[in-house]
Amino acid sequence: LPMSLYPLLAGIGVAGAAYAAKGVIHVGQRLQANPEIMKNMGAAAAGARAVGERFSPSQLREQMTFFKGPSALGFDAVMNRREAAQILGVRESSSKEQIKNAHRKIMLLNHPDRGGSPYIATK
């Protein structure tokens, strides 16, 4: 490239960065003006964190054991203890207190009003 093009390319780069910054500022102002969008973004962030926790390497190892059984094809038509334990992430032999805590946690994370799955919430 000839040396005379470097200032032109630098100017185009600076203009592009300024235009992108202007767009980010504009979107930020629009988001702050609408509290409902901010609420939805908070719920989406909570859902993303829940997905991240659910698919952590340690959780994936535990979940892989479920794919060996008949549930590898999906949920059964009628809920049974094994399927309920899989959904809640507890063992079938868990205490009532552990089951209640797991149910509360999964319902808070998967409630349809917070962007969760209506199918899981009703199951």
All heavy atoms as an XYZ file, in Angstrom:
920
protein
N       0.843     -1.189      0.000
C       0.000      0.000      0.000
C       0.885      1.249      0.000
O       1.858      1.324      0.758
C      -0.882      0.037      1.236
C      -2.054     -0.940      1.312
C      -2.675     -0.880      2.687
C      -3.075     -0.675      0.255
N       0.502      2.228     -0.777
C       1.258      3.481     -0.757
C       1.079      4.196      0.576
O       0.029      4.083      1.225
C       0.655      4.299     -1.888
C      -0.281      3.412     -2.620
C      -0.501      2.197     -1.799
N       2.064      4.919      0.971
C       2.047      5.629      2.263
C       0.911      6.650      2.340
O       0.446      6.967      3.427
C       3.383      6.335      2.500
C       4.526      5.367      2.755
S       4.298      4.465      4.265
C       4.984      5.589      5.431
N       0.466      7.156      1.216
C      -0.577      8.183      1.230
C      -1.942      7.607      1.625
O      -2.847      8.355      1.983
C      -0.669      8.860     -0.138
O      -1.003      7.890     -1.123
N      -2.108      6.281      1.575
C      -3.393      5.674      1.952
C      -3.543      5.473      3.461
O      -4.662      5.332      3.952
C      -3.565      4.331      1.240
C      -3.925      4.390     -0.232
C      -4.087      2.988     -0.787
C      -5.197      5.175     -0.464
N      -2.441      5.453      4.199
C      -2.523      5.208      5.641
C      -3.360      6.251      6.378
O      -4.210      5.879      7.209
C      -1.130      5.094      6.250
C      -0.444      3.784      5.889
C       0.754      3.768      5.191
C      -1.025      2.570      6.234
C       1.371      2.574      4.855
C      -0.421      1.369      5.903
C       0.780      1.373      5.209
O       1.366      0.189      4.882
N      -3.195      7.546      6.123
C      -4.074      8.514      6.820
C      -5.545      8.317      6.460
O      -6.419      8.450      7.318
C      -3.573      9.878      6.336
C      -2.187      9.645      5.875
C      -2.146      8.231      5.372
N      -5.821      7.977      5.194
C      -7.205      7.737      4.788
C      -7.792      6.533      5.526
O      -8.912      6.594      6.051
C      -7.282      7.514      3.276
C      -8.668      7.158      2.733
C      -9.609      8.340      2.888
C      -8.576      6.717      1.295
N      -7.043      5.452      5.578
C      -7.518      4.258      6.285
C      -7.698      4.523      7.778
O      -8.660      4.051      8.391
C      -6.553      3.096      6.063
C      -6.495      2.557      4.625
C      -5.412      1.486      4.512
C      -7.831      2.021      4.196
N      -6.783      5.283      8.377
C      -6.916      5.634      9.797
C      -8.168      6.478     10.013
O      -8.911      6.275     10.985
C      -5.681      6.372     10.274
N      -8.435      7.419      9.133
C      -9.635      8.250      9.259
C     -10.905      7.447      9.130
O     -11.873      7.656      9.865
N     -10.923      6.504      8.192
C     -12.099      5.637      8.034
C     -12.306      4.786      9.281
O     -13.436      4.610      9.753
C     -11.956      4.767      6.763
C     -12.057      5.635      5.511
C     -13.017      3.663      6.743
C     -11.743      4.913      4.229
N     -11.207      4.296      9.864
C     -11.305      3.504     11.090
C     -11.852      4.306     12.253
O     -12.723      3.845     12.997
N     -11.362      5.539     12.415
C     -11.842      6.400     13.507
C     -13.314      6.746     13.295
O     -14.114      6.726     14.241
C     -10.973      7.682     13.607
C     -11.601      8.715     14.520
C      -9.576      7.328     14.087
N     -13.694      7.052     12.056
C     -15.095      7.383     11.774
C     -16.000      6.185     12.052
O     -17.089      6.336     12.617
C     -15.237      7.838     10.321
N     -15.541      4.993     11.670
C     -16.334      3.797     11.939
C     -16.509      3.547     13.428
O     -17.595      3.209     13.890
N     -15.427      3.719     14.189
C     -15.511      3.531     15.645
C     -16.446      4.558     16.270
O     -17.242      4.229     17.171
C     -14.122      3.615     16.260
N     -16.389      5.805     15.820
C     -17.264      6.849     16.358
C     -18.726      6.545     16.033
O     -19.612      6.722     16.876
C     -16.860      8.207     15.797
N     -18.978      6.086     14.826
C     -20.350      5.755     14.427
C     -20.891      4.593     15.257
O     -22.049      4.603     15.691
C     -20.389      5.425     12.936
C     -21.774      5.334     12.369
C     -22.568      6.461     12.203
C     -22.308      4.101     12.011
C     -23.849      6.368     11.692
C     -23.597      4.001     11.498
C     -24.355      5.140     11.342
O     -25.626      5.042     10.851
N     -20.060      3.591     15.499
C     -20.475      2.451     16.333
C     -20.752      2.905     17.766
O     -21.731      2.484     18.383
C     -19.403      1.368     16.309
N     -19.902      3.781     18.310
C     -20.107      4.287     19.674
C     -21.407      5.075     19.758
O     -22.150      4.973     20.737
C     -18.925      5.145     20.097
N     -21.690      5.870     18.721
C     -22.937      6.632     18.693
C     -24.137      5.687     18.718
O     -25.124      5.928     19.422
C     -22.983      7.498     17.438
C     -24.251      8.303     17.295
C     -24.267      9.085     15.994
C     -25.633      9.741     15.822
N     -25.784     10.352     14.509
N     -24.053      4.596     17.964
C     -25.144      3.615     17.954
C     -25.338      2.963     19.310
O     -26.468      2.764     19.767
N     -24.239      2.625     19.970
C     -24.319      2.015     21.303
C     -24.957      2.979     22.295
O     -25.813      2.603     23.102
C     -22.920      1.558     21.767
C     -22.922      1.193     23.235
C     -22.432      0.394     20.922
N     -24.563      4.237     22.240
C     -25.134      5.246     23.148
C     -26.627      5.398     22.866
O     -27.443      5.476     23.793
C     -24.387      6.583     23.000
C     -22.974      6.445     23.574
C     -25.140      7.712     23.683
C     -22.076      7.614     23.279
N     -27.007      5.438     21.608
C     -28.422      5.583     21.239
C     -29.250      4.412     21.765
O     -30.322      4.601     22.350
C     -28.545      5.696     19.716
C     -29.955      5.779     19.230
N     -30.751      6.888     19.431
C     -30.730      4.879     18.569
C     -31.939      6.668     18.915
N     -31.960      5.449     18.381
N     -28.774      3.198     21.565
C     -29.494      2.010     22.047
C     -29.575      2.029     23.570
O     -30.611      1.711     24.163
C     -28.821      0.716     21.529
C     -29.364     -0.502     22.237
C     -29.014      0.588     20.031
N     -28.481      2.416     24.244
C     -28.484      2.489     25.708
C     -29.516      3.468     26.229
O     -30.217      3.195     27.216
N     -29.630      4.622     25.568
C     -30.622      5.608     25.992
C     -32.044      5.087     25.783
O     -32.920      5.308     26.615
C     -30.423      6.910     25.216
C     -29.183      7.652     25.624
C     -28.881      8.844     24.719
O     -29.413      8.947     23.615
N     -28.018      9.726     25.189
N     -32.287      4.394     24.680
C     -33.614      3.840     24.423
C     -33.971      2.767     25.451
O     -35.115      2.657     25.879
C     -33.685      3.235     23.019
C     -33.404      4.179     21.875
C     -34.600      4.867     21.265
N     -35.770      4.085     21.068
C     -36.270      3.712     19.905
N     -35.648      4.041     18.808
N     -37.374      3.032     19.838
N     -32.980      1.971     25.839
C     -33.233      0.932     26.839
C     -33.527      1.537     28.202
O     -34.397      1.054     28.926
C     -32.043     -0.018     26.932
C     -31.821     -0.942     25.736
C     -30.546     -1.748     25.931
C     -33.000     -1.859     25.536
N     -32.802      2.572     28.574
C     -33.040      3.208     29.869
C     -34.401      3.889     29.917
O     -35.019      3.979     30.973
C     -31.945      4.231     30.170
C     -30.649      3.602     30.595
C     -29.586      4.640     30.900
O     -29.691      5.785     30.478
N     -28.564      4.231     31.615
N     -34.888      4.364     28.783
C     -36.174      5.048     28.743
C     -37.351      4.082     28.891
O     -38.453      4.504     29.214
C     -36.309      5.832     27.435
N     -37.126      2.792     28.672
C     -38.211      1.821     28.745
C     -37.902      0.794     29.833
O     -37.168     -0.158     29.609
C     -38.377      1.125     27.386
C     -39.633      0.293     27.319
O     -40.221     -0.033     28.338
N     -40.042     -0.054     26.112
N     -38.467      0.963     31.036
C     -38.160      0.038     32.135
C     -38.634     -1.391     31.876
O     -38.064     -2.328     32.421
C     -38.882      0.643     33.340
C     -39.848      1.627     32.791
C     -39.374      2.026     31.433
N     -39.646     -1.570     31.027
C     -40.124     -2.926     30.737
C     -39.049     -3.723     29.999
O     -38.855     -4.906     30.266
C     -41.408     -2.854     29.896
C     -42.060     -4.185     29.653
C     -42.575     -4.844     30.922
O     -42.930     -4.129     31.869
O     -42.625     -6.078     30.962
N     -38.344     -3.079     29.083
C     -37.260     -3.756     28.365
C     -36.151     -4.127     29.344
O     -35.595     -5.225     29.280
C     -36.714     -2.875     27.218
C     -37.761     -2.752     26.114
C     -35.430     -3.450     26.652
C     -37.373     -1.820     24.991
N     -35.845     -3.218     30.259
C     -34.792     -3.512     31.246
C     -35.205     -4.688     32.124
O     -34.389     -5.544     32.458
C     -34.501     -2.276     32.103
C     -33.891     -1.124     31.324
S     -32.321     -1.547     30.555
C     -31.283     -1.631     31.978
N     -36.483     -4.755     32.489
C     -36.981     -5.876     33.292
C     -36.837     -7.182     32.513
O     -36.387     -8.192     33.050
C     -38.439     -5.620     33.660
C     -39.069     -6.713     34.477
C     -40.527     -6.392     34.744
C     -41.229     -7.546     35.392
N     -42.657     -7.344     35.535
N     -37.221     -7.153     31.235
C     -37.106     -8.353     30.407
C     -35.655     -8.759     30.209
O     -35.342     -9.944     30.173
C     -37.776     -8.128     29.046
C     -39.281     -8.053     29.144
O     -39.857     -8.498     30.128
N     -39.918     -7.461     28.162
N     -34.776     -7.781     30.073
C     -33.356     -8.099     29.916
C     -32.804     -8.730     31.196
O     -31.980     -9.630     31.148
C     -32.568     -6.850     29.540
C     -32.808     -6.415     28.108
S     -31.886     -4.956     27.634
C     -30.229     -5.553     27.755
N     -33.279     -8.260     32.354
C     -32.866     -8.866     33.616
C     -33.336    -10.305     33.720
O     -32.594    -11.183     34.164
N     -34.564    -10.552     33.288
C     -35.089    -11.923     33.305
C     -34.327    -12.803     32.325
O     -34.014    -13.962     32.619
C     -36.573    -11.919     32.966
N     -33.991    -12.249     31.163
C     -33.224    -13.018     30.176
C     -31.831    -13.333     30.714
O     -31.307    -14.437     30.513
C     -33.133    -12.250     28.866
N     -31.229    -12.368     31.413
C     -29.906    -12.607     31.997
C     -29.982    -13.687     33.071
O     -29.094    -14.547     33.164
C     -29.347    -11.308     32.579
N     -31.050    -13.668     33.876
C     -31.213    -14.710     34.896
C     -31.377    -16.075     34.236
O     -30.815    -17.074     34.694
C     -32.423    -14.389     35.782
N     -32.126    -16.119     33.147
C     -32.292    -17.374     32.421
C     -30.983    -17.867     31.827
O     -30.678    -19.059     31.858
N     -30.183    -16.935     31.300
C     -28.891    -17.318     30.729
C     -27.952    -17.843     31.815
O     -27.226    -18.815     31.603
C     -28.259    -16.128     30.013
N     -27.996    -17.202     32.991
C     -27.163    -17.696     34.103
C     -27.609    -19.091     34.520
O     -26.795    -19.965     34.807
C     -27.246    -16.741     35.291
C     -26.359    -15.525     35.157
C     -26.254    -14.747     36.464
N     -27.542    -14.286     36.955
C     -28.124    -13.142     36.579
N     -27.536    -12.374     35.706
N     -29.289    -12.797     37.075
N     -28.932    -19.309     34.562
C     -29.450    -20.625     34.942
C     -29.018    -21.685     33.937
O     -28.639    -22.797     34.318
C     -30.973    -20.581     35.046
N     -29.065    -21.338     32.654
C     -28.627    -22.292     31.628
C     -27.145    -22.580     31.796
O     -26.703    -23.727     31.686
C     -28.938    -21.755     30.213
C     -28.237    -22.562     29.144
C     -30.439    -21.757     29.975
N     -26.359    -21.528     32.072
C     -24.929    -21.712     32.288
C     -24.640    -22.627     33.465
O     -23.743    -23.472     33.403
N     -25.406    -22.459     34.537
C     -25.222    -23.323     35.708
C     -25.671    -24.748     35.397
O     -25.044    -25.711     35.827
C     -26.026    -22.780     36.888
C     -25.489    -21.486     37.452
C     -26.420    -20.873     38.482
O     -27.440    -21.504     38.828
O     -26.137    -19.750     38.925
N     -26.743    -24.870     34.647
C     -27.303    -26.189     34.354
C     -26.392    -26.990     33.428
O     -26.358    -28.207     33.505
C     -28.686    -26.022     33.718
C     -29.421    -27.298     33.519
C     -29.835    -27.884     34.841
N     -30.593    -29.097     34.605
C     -30.774    -30.019     35.498
N     -30.268    -29.889     36.693
N     -31.460    -31.088     35.217
N     -25.663    -26.311     32.567
C     -24.797    -26.995     31.610
C     -23.316    -26.828     31.931
O     -22.483    -26.845     31.040
C     -25.108    -26.524     30.189
C     -26.459    -26.949     29.720
C     -27.517    -26.058     29.656
C     -26.694    -28.272     29.385
C     -28.767    -26.462     29.239
C     -27.952    -28.685     28.976
C     -28.987    -27.782     28.908
N     -23.007    -26.685     33.214
C     -21.605    -26.653     33.623
C     -21.030    -28.068     33.471
O     -21.778    -29.045     33.430
C     -21.496    -26.190     35.075
O     -22.075    -27.146     35.934
N     -19.710    -28.202     33.354
C     -19.120    -29.534     33.152
C     -19.535    -30.558     34.205
O     -19.817    -31.709     33.878
C     -17.621    -29.269     33.193
C     -17.487    -27.860     32.736
C     -18.703    -27.157     33.265
N     -19.618    -30.149     35.468
C     -20.003    -31.105     36.509
C     -21.466    -31.537     36.332
O     -21.806    -32.701     36.518
C     -19.787    -30.509     37.892
O     -20.591    -29.359     38.053
N     -22.336    -30.602     35.956
C     -23.740    -30.938     35.738
C     -23.906    -31.820     34.501
O     -24.736    -32.723     34.479
C     -24.582    -29.665     35.568
C     -24.765    -28.873     36.832
C     -25.717    -29.549     37.787
O     -26.595    -30.297     37.395
N     -25.527    -29.314     39.070
N     -23.122    -31.568     33.468
C     -23.231    -32.371     32.254
C     -22.873    -33.821     32.502
O     -23.500    -34.729     31.955
C     -22.339    -31.791     31.157
C     -22.876    -30.540     30.482
C     -21.868    -30.006     29.481
C     -24.189    -30.814     29.789
N     -21.868    -34.055     33.350
C     -21.499    -35.430     33.672
C     -22.672    -36.156     34.308
O     -22.965    -37.306     33.979
C     -20.296    -35.444     34.622
C     -18.982    -35.642     33.941
C     -17.886    -35.981     34.929
N     -17.822    -35.128     36.091
C     -17.189    -33.946     36.135
N     -16.596    -33.493     35.072
N     -17.167    -33.236     37.224
N     -23.354    -35.482     35.238
C     -24.506    -36.103     35.899
C     -25.648    -36.328     34.909
O     -26.319    -37.356     34.942
C     -24.992    -35.215     37.039
C     -24.014    -35.117     38.194
C     -24.492    -34.141     39.258
O     -25.688    -33.793     39.249
O     -23.666    -33.726     40.080
N     -25.858    -35.382     34.016
C     -26.959    -35.493     33.068
C     -26.706    -36.568     32.024
O     -27.648    -37.163     31.514
C     -27.201    -34.158     32.384
C     -27.745    -33.116     33.327
C     -27.803    -31.741     32.698
O     -27.503    -31.578     31.533
N     -28.180    -30.758     33.493
N     -25.464    -36.828     31.704
C     -25.158    -37.839     30.697
C     -25.622    -39.224     31.141
O     -25.931    -40.073     30.306
C     -23.659    -37.864     30.385
C     -23.181    -36.626     29.653
S     -24.059    -36.311     28.133
C     -23.317    -37.543     27.098
N     -25.694    -39.467     32.453
C     -26.157    -40.766     32.924
C     -27.628    -40.984     32.567
O     -28.065    -42.117     32.403
C     -25.978    -40.903     34.443
O     -26.724    -39.879     35.094
C     -24.512    -40.794     34.822
N     -28.406    -39.891     32.427
C     -29.823    -40.018     32.098
C     -30.030    -40.462     30.659
O     -31.056    -41.020     30.316
C     -30.556    -38.699     32.327
C     -30.594    -38.295     33.772
C     -30.404    -36.984     34.132
C     -30.810    -39.230     34.769
C     -30.440    -36.611     35.456
C     -30.852    -38.862     36.097
C     -30.662    -37.548     36.445
N     -29.073    -40.208     29.777
C     -29.243    -40.559     28.369
C     -29.114    -42.055     28.121
O     -29.391    -42.525     27.040
C     -28.231    -39.808     27.496
C     -28.514    -38.340     27.423
C     -27.545    -37.430     27.786
C     -29.745    -37.878     27.002
C     -27.798    -36.075     27.706
C     -30.002    -36.518     26.930
C     -29.027    -35.626     27.289
N     -28.694    -42.797     29.117
C     -28.527    -44.235     28.946
C     -29.846    -44.985     29.082
O     -29.972    -46.100     28.643
C     -27.507    -44.770     29.957
C     -26.121    -44.209     29.721
C     -25.157    -44.666     30.782
C     -23.803    -44.013     30.591
N     -22.907    -44.261     31.688
N     -30.835    -44.347     29.713
C     -32.106    -45.024     29.959
C     -33.132    -44.712     28.894
O     -32.833    -44.107     27.869
N     -34.383    -45.115     29.130
C     -35.445    -44.887     28.142
C     -35.788    -43.420     27.962
O     -36.416    -43.050     26.989
C     -36.630    -45.663     28.712
C     -36.336    -45.827     30.150
C     -34.834    -45.849     30.288
N     -35.361    -42.555     28.893
C     -35.690    -41.133     28.779
C     -34.856    -40.433     27.724
O     -35.037    -39.252     27.496
C     -35.489    -40.447     30.127
O     -34.117    -40.453     30.463
N     -33.945    -41.132     27.071
C     -33.125    -40.510     26.037
C     -33.992    -40.015     24.886
O     -33.588    -39.131     24.150
C     -32.092    -41.505     25.528
N     -35.185    -40.555     24.736
C     -36.062    -40.151     23.651
C     -36.961    -38.987     24.038
O     -37.702    -38.490     23.214
C     -36.916    -41.347     23.213
C     -36.132    -42.564     22.746
C     -37.076    -43.711     22.460
C     -35.307    -42.218     21.519
N     -36.946    -38.549     25.279
C     -37.772    -37.433     25.728
C     -38.570    -37.806     26.962
O     -38.337    -38.823     27.592
N     -39.538    -36.949     27.305
C     -40.357    -37.185     28.480
C     -41.382    -38.275     28.218
O     -41.854    -38.459     27.105
C     -41.097    -35.904     28.878
C     -40.188    -34.831     29.386
C     -40.144    -33.602     28.776
C     -39.376    -35.050     30.478
C     -39.322    -32.608     29.248
C     -38.552    -34.067     30.954
C     -38.524    -32.836     30.341
N     -41.736    -38.982     29.276
C     -42.800    -39.976     29.186
C     -44.144    -39.244     29.139
O     -44.256    -38.090     29.541
C     -42.768    -40.905     30.399
C     -41.472    -41.705     30.466
O     -40.876    -41.943     29.393
O     -41.060    -42.082     31.577
N     -45.168    -39.932     28.646
C     -46.497    -39.315     28.549
C     -47.055    -39.010     29.938
O     -47.689    -37.983     30.148
C     -47.445    -40.232     27.789
N     -46.808    -39.914     30.899
C     -47.281    -39.733     32.267
C     -46.062    -39.591     33.172
O     -45.110    -40.369     33.072
C     -48.149    -40.934     32.709
C     -48.589    -40.780     34.149
C     -49.342    -41.092     31.792
N     -46.096    -38.592     34.051
C     -44.973    -38.343     34.957
C     -44.796    -39.518     35.914
O     -45.770    -40.040     36.447
C     -45.243    -37.068     35.757
C     -44.221    -36.751     36.821
S     -42.674    -36.137     36.190
C     -43.152    -34.516     35.661
N     -43.564    -39.945     36.117
C     -43.265    -40.961     37.120
C     -42.146    -40.440     38.014
O     -41.599    -39.360     37.784
C     -42.903    -42.302     36.451
C     -41.720    -42.173     35.508
O     -40.780    -41.434     35.774
N     -41.766    -42.902     34.408
N     -41.809    -41.177     39.056
C     -40.818    -40.720     40.041
C     -39.451    -40.501     39.399
O     -38.766    -39.534     39.705
C     -40.698    -41.715     41.193
C     -41.933    -41.773     42.069
C     -41.725    -42.733     43.243
N     -40.724    -42.272     44.176
C     -40.958    -41.441     45.192
N     -42.179    -40.982     45.383
N     -39.993    -41.082     46.001
N     -39.067    -41.395     38.498
C     -37.749    -41.294     37.858
C     -37.655    -40.007     37.031
O     -36.705    -39.262     37.111
C     -37.500    -42.515     36.970
C     -36.146    -42.492     36.266
C     -36.010    -43.619     35.255
N     -37.153    -43.756     34.365
C     -37.410    -42.958     33.323
N     -36.602    -41.972     33.038
N     -38.464    -43.167     32.578
N     -38.705    -39.752     36.246
C     -38.711    -38.558     35.413
C     -38.748    -37.286     36.263
O     -38.052    -36.310     35.977
C     -39.905    -38.582     34.471
C     -39.898    -37.439     33.490
C     -41.080    -37.489     32.552
O     -42.144    -38.008     32.935
O     -40.919    -36.995     31.442
N     -39.541    -37.305     37.328
C     -39.604    -36.149     38.224
C     -38.239    -35.883     38.850
O     -37.800    -34.729     38.947
C     -40.648    -36.386     39.309
N     -37.556    -36.932     39.255
C     -36.226    -36.772     39.836
C     -35.247    -36.214     38.811
O     -34.407    -35.366     39.129
C     -35.721    -38.109     40.377
N     -35.357    -36.642     37.557
C     -34.479    -36.128     36.501
C     -34.726    -34.640     36.261
O     -33.786    -33.865     36.149
C     -34.700    -36.893     35.200
C     -34.137    -38.279     35.212
C     -34.457    -39.021     33.918
O     -35.308    -38.616     33.151
N     -33.759    -40.115     33.711
N     -35.982    -34.250     36.198
C     -36.313    -32.847     35.956
C     -35.818    -31.983     37.105
O     -35.256    -30.908     36.887
C     -37.826    -32.672     35.749
C     -38.241    -33.306     34.420
C     -38.223    -31.203     35.771
C     -39.733    -33.370     34.205
N     -36.008    -32.447     38.332
C     -35.598    -31.660     39.498
C     -34.106    -31.733     39.764
O     -33.569    -30.926     40.518
C     -36.366    -32.129     40.741
C     -37.867    -31.879     40.714
C     -38.520    -32.474     41.948
C     -38.165    -30.394     40.604
N     -33.424    -32.707     39.171
C     -31.988    -32.833     39.393
C     -31.652    -33.435     40.749
O     -30.625    -33.107     41.332
N     -32.532    -34.293     41.257
C     -32.298    -34.971     42.540
C     -32.401    -36.475     42.315
O     -32.814    -36.925     41.255
C     -33.321    -34.527     43.619
C     -33.185    -33.053     43.932
C     -34.737    -34.857     43.207
N     -32.055    -37.222     43.322
C     -32.200    -38.678     43.245
C     -33.618    -39.071     43.639
O     -34.295    -38.345     44.358
C     -31.206    -39.352     44.186
C     -29.792    -39.124     43.752
C     -28.837    -39.892     44.601
N     -27.497    -39.701     44.055
C     -26.406    -40.034     44.655
N     -26.459    -40.594     45.846
N     -25.248    -39.827     44.085
N     -34.044    -40.228     43.182
C     -35.390    -40.698     43.533
C     -35.542    -40.893     45.037
O     -36.618    -40.785     45.577
C     -35.692    -42.015     42.812
C     -35.901    -41.859     41.331
C     -36.274    -43.161     40.669
O     -37.225    -43.818     41.135
O     -35.591    -43.526     39.700
N     -34.438    -41.174     45.715
C     -34.481    -41.438     47.156
C     -34.276    -40.168     47.988
O     -34.069    -40.261     49.187
C     -33.410    -42.468     47.508
O     -32.130    -41.980     47.160
N     -34.352    -38.982     47.384
C     -34.133    -37.727     48.115
C     -35.234    -37.488     49.129
O     -36.360    -37.968     48.986
C     -34.096    -36.551     47.137
O     -33.024    -36.682     46.252
N     -34.887    -36.708     50.159
C     -35.873    -36.382     51.201
C     -36.890    -35.385     50.650
O     -36.668    -34.734     49.625
C     -35.168    -35.769     52.414
O     -34.659    -34.488     52.079
N     -38.015    -35.254     51.353
C     -39.058    -34.328     50.929
C     -38.528    -32.892     50.909
O     -38.893    -32.103     50.035
C     -40.274    -34.423     51.853
C     -41.141    -35.611     51.581
C     -42.445    -35.511     52.336
C     -43.339    -36.677     51.931
N     -44.691    -36.517     52.458
N     -37.681    -32.561     51.859
C     -37.112    -31.214     51.936
C     -36.241    -30.922     50.715
O     -36.329    -29.849     50.118
C     -36.297    -31.062     53.228
C     -35.811    -29.652     53.479
C     -36.937    -28.661     53.710
O     -37.986    -29.070     54.247
O     -36.759    -27.492     53.353
N     -35.427    -31.899     50.317
C     -34.583    -31.715     49.132
C     -35.437    -31.566     47.880
O     -35.143    -30.746     47.010
C     -33.629    -32.895     48.961
C     -32.524    -32.952     49.993
C     -31.725    -34.238     49.882
O     -32.279    -35.305     49.639
N     -30.416    -34.129     50.082
N     -36.497    -32.344     47.786
C     -37.394    -32.272     46.630
C     -38.097    -30.921     46.577
O     -38.187    -30.291     45.524
C     -38.403    -33.433     46.651
C     -37.661    -34.760     46.432
C     -39.496    -33.229     45.615
C     -38.501    -35.986     46.643
N     -38.567    -30.444     47.743
C     -39.230    -29.138     47.780
C     -38.278    -28.024     47.375
O     -38.647    -27.128     46.614
C     -39.778    -28.862     49.189
C     -41.047    -29.590     49.503
C     -41.551    -29.206     50.879
C     -42.808    -29.959     51.231
N     -43.308    -29.596     52.556
N     -37.045    -28.062     47.873
C     -36.060    -27.031     47.524
C     -35.725    -27.070     46.042
O     -35.635    -26.033     45.383
C     -34.783    -27.194     48.348
C     -34.987    -26.828     49.800
O     -35.902    -26.081     50.139
N     -34.147    -27.358     50.670
N     -35.556    -28.264     45.494
C     -35.239    -28.392     44.067
C     -36.407    -27.913     43.209
O     -36.220    -27.235     42.198
C     -34.882    -29.838     43.736
N     -37.643    -28.248     43.628
C     -38.828    -27.812     42.890
C     -38.951    -26.297     42.902
O     -39.197    -25.664     41.862
C     -40.087    -28.448     43.485
C     -41.341    -28.053     42.769
N     -42.131    -27.020     43.194
C     -41.903    -28.554     41.647
C     -43.144    -26.902     42.370
N     -43.038    -27.813     41.423
N     -38.749    -25.703     44.050
C     -38.825    -24.242     44.154
C     -37.785    -23.584     43.256
O     -38.084    -22.639     42.525
C     -38.640    -23.812     45.597
C     -38.632    -22.301     45.786
C     -38.640    -21.930     47.265
N     -38.348    -20.545     47.482
C     -39.145    -19.528     47.172
N     -40.307    -19.767     46.604
N     -38.797    -18.285     47.415
N     -36.562    -24.107     43.290
C     -35.485    -23.529     42.490
C     -35.784    -23.629     40.994
O     -35.664    -22.652     40.257
C     -34.165    -24.238     42.799
C     -32.994    -23.693     42.032
C     -31.726    -24.422     42.403
C     -30.562    -23.927     41.566
N     -29.325    -24.656     41.856
N     -36.238    -24.794     40.552
C     -36.483    -24.971     39.122
C     -37.701    -24.170     38.672
O     -37.742    -23.669     37.551
C     -36.599    -26.460     38.750
C     -36.321    -26.637     37.254
C     -37.949    -27.025     39.085
C     -36.048    -28.053     36.855
N     -38.692    -24.014     39.534
C     -39.859    -23.213     39.164
C     -39.508    -21.733     39.083
O     -40.024    -21.022     38.223
C     -41.010    -23.439     40.143
C     -41.724    -24.770     39.947
S     -42.293    -25.059     38.258
C     -43.498    -23.770     38.076
N     -38.634    -21.273     39.960
C     -38.207    -19.874     39.879
C     -37.413    -19.633     38.598
O     -37.541    -18.592     37.961
C     -37.366    -19.500     41.104
C     -38.135    -19.361     42.416
C     -37.175    -19.148     43.577
C     -39.122    -18.213     42.335
N     -36.595    -20.598     38.208
C     -35.767    -20.444     37.013
C     -36.546    -20.650     35.724
O     -36.238    -20.030     34.708
C     -34.587    -21.424     37.057
C     -33.570    -21.188     38.167
C     -32.544    -22.294     38.175
C     -32.904    -19.840     37.987
N     -37.561    -21.511     35.751
C     -38.280    -21.870     34.524
C     -39.688    -21.313     34.441
O     -40.472    -21.766     33.611
C     -38.343    -23.402     34.390
C     -37.038    -23.959     33.907
O     -36.500    -23.504     32.916
N     -36.521    -24.933     34.615
N     -40.030    -20.358     35.280
C     -41.382    -19.815     35.235
C     -41.592    -19.090     33.904
O     -40.738    -18.325     33.471
C     -41.616    -18.850     36.403
C     -43.057    -18.582     36.628
N     -43.769    -17.686     35.863
C     -43.935    -19.102     37.504
C     -45.015    -17.653     36.270
N     -45.145    -18.505     37.259
N     -42.709    -19.346     33.227
C     -42.947    -18.714     31.925
C     -42.916    -17.183     31.967
O     -42.540    -16.555     30.992
C     -44.341    -19.218     31.530
C     -44.510    -20.499     32.273
C     -43.749    -20.317     33.570
N     -43.301    -16.581     33.070
C     -43.264    -15.121     33.175
C     -41.839    -14.579     33.176
O     -41.626    -13.395     32.968
C     -43.980    -14.652     34.444
C     -45.480    -14.865     34.363
O     -45.988    -15.093     33.246
O     -46.143    -14.804     35.411
N     -40.861    -15.444     33.440
C     -39.460    -15.012     33.461
C     -38.693    -15.583     32.271
O     -37.491    -15.690     32.303
C     -38.806    -15.453     34.765
C     -39.503    -14.801     35.964
C     -38.701    -14.857     37.167
N     -37.436    -14.170     36.961
C     -36.548    -13.990     37.888
N     -36.774    -14.438     39.082
N     -35.420    -13.386     37.643
N     -39.404    -15.969     31.232
C     -38.747    -16.452     30.028
C     -38.449    -17.939     30.041
O     -37.713    -18.429     29.198
N     -39.018    -18.661     30.995
C     -38.772    -20.094     31.090
C     -39.675    -20.910     30.180
O     -40.497    -20.364     29.435
N     -39.542    -22.203     30.265
C     -40.290    -23.112     29.419
C     -41.665    -23.408     30.028
O     -41.741    -23.946     31.121
C     -39.515    -24.418     29.268
O     -40.333    -25.427     28.749
N     -42.740    -23.101     29.317
C     -44.061    -23.447     29.839
C     -44.237    -24.965     29.951
O     -44.918    -25.440     30.842
C     -45.031    -22.885     28.804
C     -44.257    -21.904     27.998
C     -42.828    -22.322     28.096
N     -43.598    -25.734     29.061
C     -43.732    -27.184     29.108
C     -43.133    -27.732     30.392
O     -43.768    -28.545     31.082
C     -43.042    -27.813     27.885
C     -43.190    -29.307     27.849
C     -44.404    -29.884     27.516
C     -42.133    -30.144     28.155
C     -44.566    -31.256     27.483
C     -42.263    -31.512     28.135
C     -43.479    -32.065     27.785
O     -43.626    -33.424     27.770
N     -41.920    -27.288     30.745
C     -41.278    -27.752     31.986
C     -42.089    -27.281     33.189
O     -42.275    -28.025     34.147
C     -39.823    -27.251     32.076
C     -38.972    -27.858     30.963
C     -39.217    -27.545     33.431
C     -38.656    -29.317     31.147
N     -42.559    -26.032     33.152
C     -43.307    -25.491     34.293
C     -44.586    -26.287     34.547
O     -44.966    -26.499     35.693
C     -43.622    -24.027     34.058
N     -45.270    -26.733     33.496
C     -46.507    -27.486     33.690
C     -46.247    -28.943     33.946
O     -47.071    -29.636     34.520
C     -47.444    -27.351     32.482
O     -46.768    -27.814     31.319
C     -47.896    -25.924     32.290
N     -45.126    -29.458     33.483
C     -44.797    -30.879     33.658
C     -44.621    -31.140     35.130
O     -45.009    -32.062     35.710
C     -43.531    -31.203     32.867
C     -43.225    -32.655     32.747
C     -44.170    -33.321     31.788
C     -43.662    -34.731     31.536
N     -44.630    -35.606     31.053
